[in-house]
Amino acid sequence: MRLLLLSDIHANLEALEACLHAAPSHDQVVNLGDIVGYNASPNEVCERVKAMGSPVVRGNHDRVCSGLSGLSEFNFVAAMSARWTQTILEPEHREWLRSLPQGPLRRDDLPGAEFVHGSPRDEDEYVLNSSTAGQDFHLPGHADIIFFGHTHLQGGFAYKDGKTRAIAPLYRSSQGVAYSKFTLAPGERYLINPGSVGQPRDNDWRGAFALYESDGEGPGTVTFYRAPYDVELAQQRILDAELPERLATRLVLGR
Ligand code: ZN
């Protein structure tokens, strides 16, 4: 099984196309949410993601931009972009976003894995450090490998014998398409974040995603990827839409 993991595309069509172009062959795609919000191509990105036919866990921006949740939890810039998205979103895409399931999602063909936007206990929780991850690893009844998004930080956490450690990909190059392979160890449990396709915040502007491979024998491998994209075009679309300029400048900084 080769599973492509996408998360936090955030209406960035240029980044989505570049990531899909750079992605290795795979059997299935799972999407960890936040299809829309922040960037300027929500309808085009909904179209593309729907056409993939892959399972999608809803994200907080999907809820707010489709009117399922209010704006009160959002900062000023996020609220501005959510209001703009609400006005431009085609009704069929709004309905589709509203219908997306809350995590955790599971798959019959991968019983050892589950898929969430924030964390297994709270779809809006940011798993940013080992202390939060450690509390999630202590929850009963969850899979050994949990794929999550929401933080826009590629990597994750491993847990064994009561200790939690952070995992981060190491890339040989900050240019072009790059990948970093991580072998999962038997007896360890994992929280794995493929990173954000459309608004990375780990100081690398390239779009992020991951491939999970399992042959059913061991726990498998996770390969983290980065793919450069036409960031100037994504920025121009943001400025043309009269969205806050900060949303354009942050893309090149990867922040
Ligand atoms: Zn997000």
py3Dmol code that shows the C-alpha trace and the ligand (Angstrom):
import py3Dmol

protein = """\
ATOM      1  CA  MET A   1       0.000   0.000   0.000  1.00  0.00           C
ATOM      2  CA  ARG A   2       1.369   3.370  -1.037  1.00  0.00           C
ATOM      3  CA  LEU A   3      -0.665   6.174   0.492  1.00  0.00           C
ATOM      4  CA  LEU A   4      -0.183   9.800  -0.533  1.00  0.00           C
ATOM      5  CA  LEU A   5      -0.903  12.202   2.345  1.00  0.00           C
ATOM      6  CA  LEU A   6      -1.978  15.774   1.636  1.00  0.00           C
ATOM      7  CA  SER A   7      -2.930  18.402   4.206  1.00  0.00           C
ATOM      8  CA  ASP A   8      -3.605  22.124   4.533  1.00  0.00           C
ATOM      9  CA  ILE A   9      -3.781  22.916   0.822  1.00  0.00           C
ATOM     10  CA  HIS A  10      -5.529  26.175   1.737  1.00  0.00           C
ATOM     11  CA  ALA A  11      -6.771  27.160  -1.734  1.00  0.00           C
ATOM     12  CA  ASN A  12      -3.238  27.281  -3.171  1.00  0.00           C
ATOM     13  CA  LEU A  13      -3.762  25.802  -6.644  1.00  0.00           C
ATOM     14  CA  GLU A  14      -0.171  26.349  -7.808  1.00  0.00           C
ATOM     15  CA  ALA A  15       1.254  24.478  -4.799  1.00  0.00           C
ATOM     16  CA  LEU A  16      -1.282  21.640  -5.143  1.00  0.00           C
ATOM     17  CA  GLU A  17      -0.448  21.115  -8.815  1.00  0.00           C
ATOM     18  CA  ALA A  18       3.308  21.139  -8.149  1.00  0.00           C
ATOM     19  CA  CYS A  19       2.971  18.654  -5.274  1.00  0.00           C
ATOM     20  CA  LEU A  20       0.828  16.282  -7.343  1.00  0.00           C
ATOM     21  CA  HIS A  21       3.317  16.551 -10.205  1.00  0.00           C
ATOM     22  CA  ALA A  22       6.230  15.744  -7.858  1.00  0.00           C
ATOM     23  CA  ALA A  23       4.396  12.938  -6.037  1.00  0.00           C
ATOM     24  CA  PRO A  24       5.619   9.374  -6.581  1.00  0.00           C
ATOM     25  CA  SER A  25       3.236   6.651  -7.788  1.00  0.00           C
ATOM     26  CA  HIS A  26       0.637   5.769  -5.151  1.00  0.00           C
ATOM     27  CA  ASP A  27      -2.484   3.627  -4.701  1.00  0.00           C
ATOM     28  CA  GLN A  28      -4.617   6.056  -2.702  1.00  0.00           C
ATOM     29  CA  VAL A  29      -4.712   9.631  -1.421  1.00  0.00           C
ATOM     30  CA  VAL A  30      -5.894  10.715   2.029  1.00  0.00           C
ATOM     31  CA  ASN A  31      -6.475  14.401   2.673  1.00  0.00           C
ATOM     32  CA  LEU A  32      -6.191  15.749   6.219  1.00  0.00           C
ATOM     33  CA  GLY A  33      -8.260  18.888   5.724  1.00  0.00           C
ATOM     34  CA  ASP A  34      -8.127  22.665   5.349  1.00  0.00           C
ATOM     35  CA  ILE A  35      -8.828  22.537   1.637  1.00  0.00           C
ATOM     36  CA  VAL A  36      -9.675  26.264   1.615  1.00  0.00           C
ATOM     37  CA  GLY A  37      -8.849  29.492   3.505  1.00  0.00           C
ATOM     38  CA  TYR A  38      -5.908  31.951   3.264  1.00  0.00           C
ATOM     39  CA  ASN A  39      -5.095  31.640  -0.470  1.00  0.00           C
ATOM     40  CA  ALA A  40      -7.007  32.711  -3.540  1.00  0.00           C
ATOM     41  CA  SER A  41      -8.157  29.625  -5.486  1.00  0.00           C
ATOM     42  CA  PRO A  42     -10.798  27.930  -3.309  1.00  0.00           C
ATOM     43  CA  ASN A  43     -13.134  26.866  -6.128  1.00  0.00           C
ATOM     44  CA  GLU A  44     -10.354  25.467  -8.313  1.00  0.00           C
ATOM     45  CA  VAL A  45      -8.827  23.561  -5.389  1.00  0.00           C
ATOM     46  CA  CYS A  46     -12.214  22.116  -4.303  1.00  0.00           C
ATOM     47  CA  GLU A  47     -12.703  20.982  -7.901  1.00  0.00           C
ATOM     48  CA  ARG A  48      -9.313  19.243  -8.001  1.00  0.00           C
ATOM     49  CA  VAL A  49      -9.632  17.598  -4.594  1.00  0.00           C
ATOM     50  CA  LYS A  50     -13.165  16.355  -5.316  1.00  0.00           C
ATOM     51  CA  ALA A  51     -11.979  14.890  -8.639  1.00  0.00           C
ATOM     52  CA  MET A  52      -9.350  12.832  -6.783  1.00  0.00           C
ATOM     53  CA  GLY A  53     -12.216  10.996  -5.058  1.00  0.00           C
ATOM     54  CA  SER A  54     -10.081  10.479  -1.970  1.00  0.00           C
ATOM     55  CA  PRO A  55     -11.260  10.585   1.651  1.00  0.00           C
ATOM     56  CA  VAL A  56     -10.992  14.042   3.247  1.00  0.00           C
ATOM     57  CA  VAL A  57     -11.089  14.883   6.960  1.00  0.00           C
ATOM     58  CA  ARG A  58     -12.601  18.316   7.553  1.00  0.00           C
ATOM     59  CA  GLY A  59     -10.387  21.124   8.843  1.00  0.00           C
ATOM     60  CA  ASN A  60     -11.283  24.202  10.895  1.00  0.00           C
ATOM     61  CA  HIS A  61     -11.044  26.481   7.827  1.00  0.00           C
ATOM     62  CA  ASP A  62     -13.348  24.117   5.894  1.00  0.00           C
ATOM     63  CA  ARG A  63     -15.912  24.494   8.686  1.00  0.00           C
ATOM     64  CA  VAL A  64     -15.628  28.274   8.952  1.00  0.00           C
ATOM     65  CA  CYS A  65     -15.495  28.999   5.203  1.00  0.00           C
ATOM     66  CA  SER A  66     -18.596  26.830   4.625  1.00  0.00           C
ATOM     67  CA  GLY A  67     -20.487  28.472   7.494  1.00  0.00           C
ATOM     68  CA  LEU A  68     -20.513  25.447   9.829  1.00  0.00           C
ATOM     69  CA  SER A  69     -18.544  27.357  12.489  1.00  0.00           C
ATOM     70  CA  GLY A  70     -18.290  31.047  13.330  1.00  0.00           C
ATOM     71  CA  LEU A  71     -15.274  33.332  12.922  1.00  0.00           C
ATOM     72  CA  SER A  72     -14.655  33.912  16.623  1.00  0.00           C
ATOM     73  CA  GLU A  73     -11.592  31.626  16.911  1.00  0.00           C
ATOM     74  CA  PHE A  74      -9.848  33.249  13.935  1.00  0.00           C
ATOM     75  CA  ASN A  75      -7.288  36.059  13.975  1.00  0.00           C
ATOM     76  CA  PHE A  76      -7.892  39.142  11.849  1.00  0.00           C
ATOM     77  CA  VAL A  77      -6.141  37.915   8.693  1.00  0.00           C
ATOM     78  CA  ALA A  78      -7.668  34.422   8.860  1.00  0.00           C
ATOM     79  CA  ALA A  79     -11.119  35.972   9.365  1.00  0.00           C
ATOM     80  CA  MET A  80     -10.638  38.328   6.387  1.00  0.00           C
ATOM     81  CA  SER A  81      -9.723  35.435   4.118  1.00  0.00           C
ATOM     82  CA  ALA A  82     -12.572  33.274   5.456  1.00  0.00           C
ATOM     83  CA  ARG A  83     -15.110  36.055   4.734  1.00  0.00           C
ATOM     84  CA  TRP A  84     -13.697  36.481   1.219  1.00  0.00           C
ATOM     85  CA  THR A  85     -13.849  32.691   0.677  1.00  0.00           C
ATOM     86  CA  GLN A  86     -17.485  32.612   1.836  1.00  0.00           C
ATOM     87  CA  THR A  87     -18.414  35.211  -0.769  1.00  0.00           C
ATOM     88  CA  ILE A  88     -16.606  33.534  -3.675  1.00  0.00           C
ATOM     89  CA  LEU A  89     -17.233  29.848  -2.953  1.00  0.00           C
ATOM     90  CA  GLU A  90     -19.597  28.119  -5.417  1.00  0.00           C
ATOM     91  CA  PRO A  91     -22.661  26.688  -3.596  1.00  0.00           C
ATOM     92  CA  GLU A  92     -21.797  23.115  -4.634  1.00  0.00           C
ATOM     93  CA  HIS A  93     -18.318  23.434  -3.085  1.00  0.00           C
ATOM     94  CA  ARG A  94     -19.758  24.971   0.085  1.00  0.00           C
ATOM     95  CA  GLU A  95     -22.136  21.999   0.412  1.00  0.00           C
ATOM     96  CA  TRP A  96     -19.296  19.562  -0.196  1.00  0.00           C
ATOM     97  CA  LEU A  97     -17.108  21.226   2.468  1.00  0.00           C
ATOM     98  CA  ARG A  98     -20.027  21.097   4.911  1.00  0.00           C
ATOM     99  CA  SER A  99     -20.419  17.365   4.281  1.00  0.00           C
ATOM    100  CA  LEU A 100     -16.800  16.429   5.069  1.00  0.00           C
ATOM    101  CA  PRO A 101     -16.479  14.077   8.053  1.00  0.00           C
ATOM    102  CA  GLN A 102     -14.858  14.964  11.343  1.00  0.00           C
ATOM    103  CA  GLY A 103     -11.851  12.776  12.174  1.00  0.00           C
ATOM    104  CA  PRO A 104     -10.575  10.365  13.263  1.00  0.00           C
ATOM    105  CA  LEU A 105     -11.059   8.483   9.981  1.00  0.00           C
ATOM    106  CA  ARG A 106      -9.976   4.889   9.584  1.00  0.00           C
ATOM    107  CA  ARG A 107      -9.554   2.598   6.609  1.00  0.00           C
ATOM    108  CA  ASP A 108     -10.396  -1.118   6.527  1.00  0.00           C
ATOM    109  CA  ASP A 109      -7.263  -1.823   4.499  1.00  0.00           C
ATOM    110  CA  LEU A 110      -4.994  -0.039   7.026  1.00  0.00           C
ATOM    111  CA  PRO A 111      -6.268  -0.972  10.497  1.00  0.00           C
ATOM    112  CA  GLY A 112      -3.086   0.289  12.199  1.00  0.00           C
ATOM    113  CA  ALA A 113      -3.529   3.886  11.036  1.00  0.00           C
ATOM    114  CA  GLU A 114      -5.952   6.741  11.593  1.00  0.00           C
ATOM    115  CA  PHE A 115      -6.368  10.202  10.129  1.00  0.00           C
ATOM    116  CA  VAL A 116      -7.234  13.479  11.853  1.00  0.00           C
ATOM    117  CA  HIS A 117      -6.963  17.218  11.191  1.00  0.00           C
ATOM    118  CA  GLY A 118      -5.804  18.446  14.629  1.00  0.00           C
ATOM    119  CA  SER A 119      -5.423  15.511  17.009  1.00  0.00           C
ATOM    120  CA  PRO A 120      -7.264  12.311  17.924  1.00  0.00           C
ATOM    121  CA  ARG A 121      -8.952  13.974  20.911  1.00  0.00           C
ATOM    122  CA  ASP A 122      -9.790  17.362  19.372  1.00  0.00           C
ATOM    123  CA  GLU A 123     -10.046  18.238  15.688  1.00  0.00           C
ATOM    124  CA  ASP A 124      -8.866  21.788  16.508  1.00  0.00           C
ATOM    125  CA  GLU A 125      -5.916  20.906  18.771  1.00  0.00           C
ATOM    126  CA  TYR A 126      -2.431  21.996  17.642  1.00  0.00           C
ATOM    127  CA  VAL A 127       0.060  19.192  18.288  1.00  0.00           C
ATOM    128  CA  LEU A 128       3.106  21.469  18.367  1.00  0.00           C
ATOM    129  CA  ASN A 129       5.346  19.838  20.984  1.00  0.00           C
ATOM    130  CA  SER A 130       6.229  16.574  22.707  1.00  0.00           C
ATOM    131  CA  SER A 131       4.159  17.413  25.763  1.00  0.00           C
ATOM    132  CA  THR A 132       0.887  17.725  23.781  1.00  0.00           C
ATOM    133  CA  ALA A 133       1.833  14.714  21.639  1.00  0.00           C
ATOM    134  CA  GLY A 134       2.550  12.698  24.805  1.00  0.00           C
ATOM    135  CA  GLN A 135      -0.959  13.354  26.107  1.00  0.00           C
ATOM    136  CA  ASP A 136      -2.408  12.194  22.782  1.00  0.00           C
ATOM    137  CA  PHE A 137      -0.312   9.011  22.860  1.00  0.00           C
ATOM    138  CA  HIS A 138      -1.840   8.207  26.262  1.00  0.00           C
ATOM    139  CA  LEU A 139      -5.403   8.186  24.901  1.00  0.00           C
ATOM    140  CA  PRO A 140      -6.837   4.679  24.897  1.00  0.00           C
ATOM    141  CA  GLY A 141      -8.194   3.004  21.777  1.00  0.00           C
ATOM    142  CA  HIS A 142      -6.227   4.798  19.075  1.00  0.00           C
ATOM    143  CA  ALA A 143      -4.145   3.401  16.221  1.00  0.00           C
ATOM    144  CA  ASP A 144      -0.360   3.084  16.359  1.00  0.00           C
ATOM    145  CA  ILE A 145       0.128   5.531  13.489  1.00  0.00           C
ATOM    146  CA  ILE A 146      -1.912   8.725  13.522  1.00  0.00           C
ATOM    147  CA  PHE A 147      -1.596  11.097  10.570  1.00  0.00           C
ATOM    148  CA  PHE A 148      -2.432  14.700  11.420  1.00  0.00           C
ATOM    149  CA  GLY A 149      -2.230  18.217   9.971  1.00  0.00           C
ATOM    150  CA  HIS A 150      -3.297  21.672  11.232  1.00  0.00           C
ATOM    151  CA  THR A 151       0.119  22.909  12.464  1.00  0.00           C
ATOM    152  CA  HIS A 152       1.596  23.291   8.941  1.00  0.00           C
ATOM    153  CA  LEU A 153       4.834  21.790  10.342  1.00  0.00           C
ATOM    154  CA  GLN A 154       6.171  18.700   8.567  1.00  0.00           C
ATOM    155  CA  GLY A 155       7.414  15.866  10.786  1.00  0.00           C
ATOM    156  CA  GLY A 156       5.810  14.640  13.986  1.00  0.00           C
ATOM    157  CA  PHE A 157       6.425  12.593  17.105  1.00  0.00           C
ATOM    158  CA  ALA A 158       7.378   9.049  18.132  1.00  0.00           C
ATOM    159  CA  TYR A 159       6.456   7.371  21.417  1.00  0.00           C
ATOM    160  CA  LYS A 160       8.007   4.402  23.193  1.00  0.00           C
ATOM    161  CA  ASP A 161       8.279   3.318  26.850  1.00  0.00           C
ATOM    162  CA  GLY A 162       6.599   6.473  28.135  1.00  0.00           C
ATOM    163  CA  LYS A 163       8.899   8.840  26.192  1.00  0.00           C
ATOM    164  CA  THR A 164       7.926  11.109  23.314  1.00  0.00           C
ATOM    165  CA  ARG A 165      10.458  12.503  20.832  1.00  0.00           C
ATOM    166  CA  ALA A 166      10.093  14.853  17.877  1.00  0.00           C
ATOM    167  CA  ILE A 167      10.709  13.736  14.298  1.00  0.00           C
ATOM    168  CA  ALA A 168      11.771  16.193  11.586  1.00  0.00           C
ATOM    169  CA  PRO A 169      12.774  15.500   7.988  1.00  0.00           C
ATOM    170  CA  LEU A 170      16.308  16.367   6.914  1.00  0.00           C
ATOM    171  CA  TYR A 171      16.764  17.552   3.338  1.00  0.00           C
ATOM    172  CA  ARG A 172      20.015  17.522   1.382  1.00  0.00           C
ATOM    173  CA  SER A 173      18.922  20.539  -0.623  1.00  0.00           C
ATOM    174  CA  SER A 174      16.783  23.614  -0.134  1.00  0.00           C
ATOM    175  CA  GLN A 175      16.284  23.785  -3.931  1.00  0.00           C
ATOM    176  CA  GLY A 176      14.111  21.722  -6.256  1.00  0.00           C
ATOM    177  CA  VAL A 177      12.109  18.663  -5.280  1.00  0.00           C
ATOM    178  CA  ALA A 178      13.578  16.995  -2.187  1.00  0.00           C
ATOM    179  CA  TYR A 179      12.671  13.995  -0.067  1.00  0.00           C
ATOM    180  CA  SER A 180      13.614  12.513   3.290  1.00  0.00           C
ATOM    181  CA  LYS A 181      12.770   8.913   4.203  1.00  0.00           C
ATOM    182  CA  PHE A 182      11.911   7.792   7.726  1.00  0.00           C
ATOM    183  CA  THR A 183      11.626   4.109   8.699  1.00  0.00           C
ATOM    184  CA  LEU A 184       9.035   3.363  11.367  1.00  0.00           C
ATOM    185  CA  ALA A 185      10.242   1.017  14.118  1.00  0.00           C
ATOM    186  CA  PRO A 186       8.258  -1.941  15.489  1.00  0.00           C
ATOM    187  CA  GLY A 187       6.894  -1.249  18.965  1.00  0.00           C
ATOM    188  CA  GLU A 188       6.887   2.551  18.519  1.00  0.00           C
ATOM    189  CA  ARG A 189       3.785   4.693  18.035  1.00  0.00           C
ATOM    190  CA  TYR A 190       3.643   7.742  15.817  1.00  0.00           C
ATOM    191  CA  LEU A 191       1.949  11.049  15.150  1.00  0.00           C
ATOM    192  CA  ILE A 192       2.983  12.012  11.597  1.00  0.00           C
ATOM    193  CA  ASN A 193       2.309  15.339   9.865  1.00  0.00           C
ATOM    194  CA  PRO A 194       2.869  15.436   6.079  1.00  0.00           C
ATOM    195  CA  GLY A 195       3.180  19.238   6.286  1.00  0.00           C
ATOM    196  CA  SER A 196       1.153  21.878   4.495  1.00  0.00           C
ATOM    197  CA  VAL A 197       0.793  21.875   0.714  1.00  0.00           C
ATOM    198  CA  GLY A 198      -0.313  25.487   0.455  1.00  0.00           C
ATOM    199  CA  GLN A 199       1.074  27.467   3.416  1.00  0.00           C
ATOM    200  CA  PRO A 200       4.102  25.800   5.047  1.00  0.00           C
ATOM    201  CA  ARG A 201       5.249  27.362   8.335  1.00  0.00           C
ATOM    202  CA  ASP A 202       8.547  25.560   8.880  1.00  0.00           C
ATOM    203  CA  ASN A 203      10.730  28.125   7.106  1.00  0.00           C
ATOM    204  CA  ASP A 204      10.758  26.178   3.827  1.00  0.00           C
ATOM    205  CA  TRP A 205       8.463  27.763   1.236  1.00  0.00           C
ATOM    206  CA  ARG A 206       8.187  24.629  -0.901  1.00  0.00           C
ATOM    207  CA  GLY A 207       4.893  22.710  -0.798  1.00  0.00           C
ATOM    208  CA  ALA A 208       4.963  19.768   1.635  1.00  0.00           C
ATOM    209  CA  PHE A 209       3.408  16.303   1.510  1.00  0.00           C
ATOM    210  CA  ALA A 210       4.284  12.702   2.406  1.00  0.00           C
ATOM    211  CA  LEU A 211       4.053   9.113   1.200  1.00  0.00           C
ATOM    212  CA  TYR A 212       3.317   6.258   3.619  1.00  0.00           C
ATOM    213  CA  GLU A 213       4.394   2.816   2.418  1.00  0.00           C
ATOM    214  CA  SER A 214       3.446  -0.431   4.110  1.00  0.00           C
ATOM    215  CA  ASP A 215       3.912  -3.944   2.781  1.00  0.00           C
ATOM    216  CA  GLY A 216       1.936  -5.431   5.670  1.00  0.00           C
ATOM    217  CA  GLU A 217       5.117  -6.912   7.230  1.00  0.00           C
ATOM    218  CA  GLY A 218       6.731  -4.202   9.379  1.00  0.00           C
ATOM    219  CA  PRO A 219       5.248  -0.816  10.335  1.00  0.00           C
ATOM    220  CA  GLY A 220       6.474   0.674   7.043  1.00  0.00           C
ATOM    221  CA  THR A 221       8.119   3.934   6.011  1.00  0.00           C
ATOM    222  CA  VAL A 222       7.153   7.582   5.676  1.00  0.00           C
ATOM    223  CA  THR A 223       8.851   9.684   3.004  1.00  0.00           C
ATOM    224  CA  PHE A 224       8.518  13.442   3.457  1.00  0.00           C
ATOM    225  CA  TYR A 225       8.630  15.581   0.312  1.00  0.00           C
ATOM    226  CA  ARG A 226       9.062  19.244  -0.636  1.00  0.00           C
ATOM    227  CA  ALA A 227       8.139  20.601  -4.066  1.00  0.00           C
ATOM    228  CA  PRO A 228       8.803  24.145  -5.351  1.00  0.00           C
ATOM    229  CA  TYR A 229       5.902  25.837  -7.110  1.00  0.00           C
ATOM    230  CA  ASP A 230       5.031  29.070  -8.912  1.00  0.00           C
ATOM    231  CA  VAL A 231       4.827  31.130  -5.729  1.00  0.00           C
ATOM    232  CA  GLU A 232       4.776  34.455  -7.629  1.00  0.00           C
ATOM    233  CA  LEU A 233       1.559  33.407  -9.375  1.00  0.00           C
ATOM    234  CA  ALA A 234      -0.026  32.311  -6.074  1.00  0.00           C
ATOM    235  CA  GLN A 235       0.966  35.687  -4.574  1.00  0.00           C
ATOM    236  CA  GLN A 236      -0.419  37.617  -7.550  1.00  0.00           C
ATOM    237  CA  ARG A 237      -3.780  35.845  -7.196  1.00  0.00           C
ATOM    238  CA  ILE A 238      -3.888  36.877  -3.507  1.00  0.00           C
ATOM    239  CA  LEU A 239      -3.164  40.521  -4.363  1.00  0.00           C
ATOM    240  CA  ASP A 240      -5.649  40.491  -7.276  1.00  0.00           C
ATOM    241  CA  ALA A 241      -8.329  39.199  -4.901  1.00  0.00           C
ATOM    242  CA  GLU A 242      -7.504  42.079  -2.514  1.00  0.00           C
ATOM    243  CA  LEU A 243      -6.775  39.636   0.286  1.00  0.00           C
ATOM    244  CA  PRO A 244      -4.357  40.881   3.010  1.00  0.00           C
ATOM    245  CA  GLU A 245      -0.838  41.381   1.598  1.00  0.00           C
ATOM    246  CA  ARG A 246       0.596  39.442   4.541  1.00  0.00           C
ATOM    247  CA  LEU A 247      -0.922  36.267   3.056  1.00  0.00           C
ATOM    248  CA  ALA A 248       1.234  36.770  -0.046  1.00  0.00           C
ATOM    249  CA  THR A 249       4.463  37.738   1.743  1.00  0.00           C
ATOM    250  CA  ARG A 250       4.343  34.818   4.175  1.00  0.00           C
ATOM    251  CA  LEU A 251       4.313  32.271   1.329  1.00  0.00           C
ATOM    252  CA  VAL A 252       7.903  33.007   0.245  1.00  0.00           C
ATOM    253  CA  LEU A 253       9.090  32.956   3.851  1.00  0.00           C
ATOM    254  CA  GLY A 254       7.477  29.614   4.638  1.00  0.00           C
ATOM    255  CA  ARG A 255       6.009  31.133   7.821  1.00  0.00           C
TER     256      ARG A 255
END
"""
ligand_1 = """\
1
ZN
Zn -4.482 24.830 8.137
"""
view = py3Dmol.view(width=600, height=400)
view.addModel(protein, "pdb")
view.setStyle({"model": 0}, {"cartoon": {"style": "trace"}})
view.addModel(ligand_1, "xyz")
view.setStyle({"model": 1}, {"stick": {}})
view.zoomTo()
view.show()
